[in-house]
Amino acid sequence: MQNVYENCPVFENERFEFRLLTEGDIDDLLEVYSDKNALPFFNSDNCDGDNFYYPTRERMAQAVDFWLYSYREKWFVRWTIVDKTIGKAIGTIEMFHRLSEDAFNHMGLLRLDVRSDYEKTDVLRELFALCIPPAFELFDCDTFVTKIPIYAVERAAAASQFGFTKSDELLLGGEDRYLYNGYWTVTSSPECTYSS
């Protein structure tokens, strides 16, 4: 099995490419993380009060530095999502193998952040289809979990089409022990092709 923290793979299809985040992405990602219409869809649960709103280049650079540090420390991987049709980064996706004291122990966790103009069912489903299938092996888990707020109707539709189902379980925060809701799961299955 490939060690994602030693050799981070690139995923791509005709339109999108996922590659490891770099400092060169700061300006494009500033458009994503300063987008107040995108902010409600970002999953900042268990992130020590950070809501992922970065309205300045300095704040965005600090976030990128932390994400790169977290990769080196093997905490999580942040890929940059590039729309090849415009040659720009339009979001990020974070994944890691979660160790916890709740029902989501030993599951992969996925955070998907995109500009608000990409928060559309067909786009989100294509992004799920590009990254989830190889992620089960990369992160050594049978199930992935992602947060979908009740108002995120396009995201919920995309997740349902891809095979996610809403969970009634709550995610237990680390330091604050807060219980977070709104999580959906998808399980690896030989019957599923996950076509985009």
C-alpha positions as CSV (number, residue, x, y, z in Angstrom):
1,M,0.0,0.0,0.0
2,Q,1.3,3.4,-0.9
3,N,2.1,5.8,2.0
4,V,0.2,9.0,1.2
5,Y,2.5,10.9,3.5
6,E,5.6,9.9,1.6
7,N,4.3,10.0,-2.0
8,C,1.1,12.0,-2.4
9,P,-0.8,10.9,-5.5
10,V,-2.4,13.1,-8.1
11,F,-6.0,12.4,-9.1
12,E,-7.4,13.8,-12.3
13,N,-10.1,13.5,-14.9
14,E,-10.8,15.6,-18.0
15,R,-11.8,18.6,-16.0
16,F,-10.3,18.5,-12.5
17,E,-6.9,17.7,-10.9
18,F,-6.3,17.0,-7.3
19,R,-2.6,17.5,-6.3
20,L,-0.8,18.2,-3.0
21,L,-1.3,21.8,-1.8
22,T,1.6,24.2,-2.4
23,E,2.4,27.7,-1.3
24,G,1.8,28.8,-5.0
25,D,-1.9,28.1,-4.4
26,I,-2.3,31.0,-1.9
27,D,-3.8,33.6,-4.3
28,D,-6.3,31.2,-5.9
29,L,-7.3,29.8,-2.5
30,L,-7.8,33.3,-1.1
31,E,-10.8,33.6,-3.6
32,V,-12.2,30.4,-2.1
33,Y,-11.7,31.1,1.6
34,S,-12.7,34.8,1.5
35,D,-16.0,33.8,-0.3
36,K,-18.7,34.4,2.3
37,N,-21.2,32.4,0.2
38,A,-18.9,29.3,0.4
39,L,-18.2,29.7,4.1
40,P,-21.4,27.9,5.4
41,F,-20.4,24.8,3.5
42,F,-16.9,24.4,5.1
43,N,-16.6,21.8,7.8
44,S,-14.7,23.4,10.7
45,D,-15.9,20.9,13.3
46,N,-13.2,20.1,15.9
47,C,-10.8,22.8,14.4
48,D,-10.1,24.8,17.6
49,G,-12.5,27.6,16.7
50,D,-11.1,28.2,13.2
51,N,-14.0,28.7,10.7
52,F,-11.9,28.7,7.6
53,Y,-12.7,32.3,6.7
54,Y,-9.5,33.9,5.5
55,P,-10.2,37.4,4.1
56,T,-6.5,38.4,3.7
57,R,-3.6,37.0,1.8
58,E,-1.6,36.9,5.1
59,R,-4.3,34.8,6.8
60,M,-4.6,32.5,3.8
61,A,-0.8,32.0,3.8
62,Q,-0.9,31.1,7.5
63,A,-3.5,28.5,6.8
64,V,-1.5,27.0,3.9
65,D,1.6,26.9,6.1
66,F,-0.4,25.0,8.8
67,W,-1.8,22.6,6.2
68,L,1.6,21.8,4.8
69,Y,3.0,21.4,8.4
70,S,0.1,19.0,9.1
71,Y,1.0,17.0,6.1
72,R,4.7,16.7,7.2
73,E,3.5,15.7,10.6
74,K,1.2,13.0,9.0
75,W,-2.0,14.5,10.5
76,F,-3.9,14.9,7.3
77,V,-3.5,15.5,3.6
78,R,-4.8,18.7,1.8
79,W,-5.1,18.4,-1.9
80,T,-5.7,21.5,-4.1
81,I,-8.5,21.1,-6.6
82,V,-7.6,22.7,-9.9
83,D,-10.2,23.3,-12.6
84,K,-8.1,22.5,-15.7
85,T,-10.5,24.5,-17.9
86,I,-9.5,27.7,-16.3
87,G,-6.1,26.8,-14.9
88,K,-7.0,27.9,-11.3
89,A,-7.4,26.3,-7.9
90,I,-11.1,26.4,-6.9
91,G,-10.9,24.6,-3.6
92,T,-9.2,22.0,-1.4
93,I,-10.0,18.5,-0.2
94,E,-8.7,17.2,3.1
95,M,-8.6,13.5,4.1
96,F,-7.2,11.5,7.0
97,H,-7.7,8.3,8.9
98,R,-9.6,9.2,12.1
99,L,-8.9,7.8,15.5
100,S,-11.6,8.6,18.0
101,E,-13.8,7.5,20.9
102,D,-17.0,7.7,18.8
103,A,-18.9,5.7,16.1
104,F,-16.6,7.2,13.4
105,N,-13.4,5.6,14.9
106,H,-11.0,4.2,12.2
107,M,-13.0,5.9,9.4
108,G,-11.6,8.3,6.8
109,L,-12.8,11.9,7.2
110,L,-13.2,14.1,4.2
111,R,-13.5,17.9,4.1
112,L,-14.4,19.3,0.7
113,D,-14.1,23.1,0.3
114,V,-15.0,24.8,-3.0
115,R,-15.8,28.3,-4.2
116,S,-19.6,28.9,-4.0
117,D,-20.0,28.8,-7.8
118,Y,-18.8,25.2,-7.7
119,E,-21.3,24.2,-4.9
120,K,-23.4,22.3,-7.5
121,T,-24.6,18.7,-7.5
122,D,-23.0,17.6,-10.7
123,V,-19.6,19.2,-9.8
124,L,-19.6,17.9,-6.3
125,R,-20.5,14.4,-7.4
126,E,-17.6,14.5,-9.9
127,L,-15.2,15.6,-7.1
128,F,-16.4,12.7,-4.9
129,A,-16.0,10.2,-7.7
130,L,-12.5,11.4,-8.4
131,C,-11.1,11.1,-4.8
132,I,-13.1,8.7,-2.8
133,P,-12.5,5.3,-4.6
134,P,-8.7,5.4,-4.1
135,A,-9.0,6.9,-0.6
136,F,-10.2,3.7,1.0
137,E,-6.8,2.0,0.4
138,L,-4.7,5.2,0.8
139,F,-6.1,5.8,4.3
140,D,-6.7,2.1,5.2
141,C,-10.4,2.3,6.0
142,D,-13.6,0.8,4.8
143,T,-15.8,3.9,5.4
144,F,-15.5,7.7,4.8
145,V,-17.4,10.3,6.6
146,T,-18.1,13.9,5.6
147,K,-20.2,16.7,7.0
148,I,-23.2,17.9,5.1
149,P,-25.3,20.6,6.8
150,I,-29.1,20.4,6.5
151,Y,-29.2,23.4,4.2
152,A,-26.5,22.0,1.8
153,V,-29.1,20.6,-0.6
154,E,-26.8,20.4,-3.7
155,R,-24.1,18.7,-1.6
156,A,-26.6,16.2,-0.1
157,A,-27.9,15.4,-3.6
158,A,-24.4,14.8,-4.9
159,A,-23.5,12.6,-1.9
160,S,-26.7,10.6,-2.2
161,Q,-26.0,10.0,-5.9
162,F,-22.5,8.8,-5.0
163,G,-23.7,6.4,-2.3
164,F,-23.4,8.4,0.9
165,T,-26.1,7.9,3.5
166,K,-27.0,10.2,6.4
167,S,-25.8,9.0,9.8
168,D,-27.6,9.6,13.1
169,E,-24.3,9.2,15.0
170,L,-22.6,12.3,16.4
171,L,-18.9,13.1,16.0
172,L,-17.1,13.7,19.3
173,G,-14.7,16.6,19.3
174,G,-11.2,16.0,20.7
175,E,-10.3,18.8,23.1
176,D,-13.7,20.3,23.7
177,R,-15.6,16.9,23.7
178,Y,-18.4,18.7,21.8
179,L,-20.8,16.5,19.8
180,Y,-21.2,17.5,16.2
181,N,-24.1,16.4,13.9
182,G,-24.7,16.3,10.2
183,Y,-22.4,13.5,9.1
184,W,-22.8,11.2,6.1
185,T,-21.0,8.0,5.4
186,V,-20.0,6.0,2.3
187,T,-18.6,2.4,2.5
188,S,-16.2,0.7,0.1
189,S,-18.1,-2.0,-1.8
190,P,-17.0,-4.3,-4.7
191,E,-20.5,-3.7,-6.2
192,C,-19.9,0.1,-6.4
193,T,-18.1,1.4,-9.4
194,Y,-18.2,5.1,-8.3
195,S,-18.2,6.3,-11.9
196,S,-18.0,10.0,-12.5
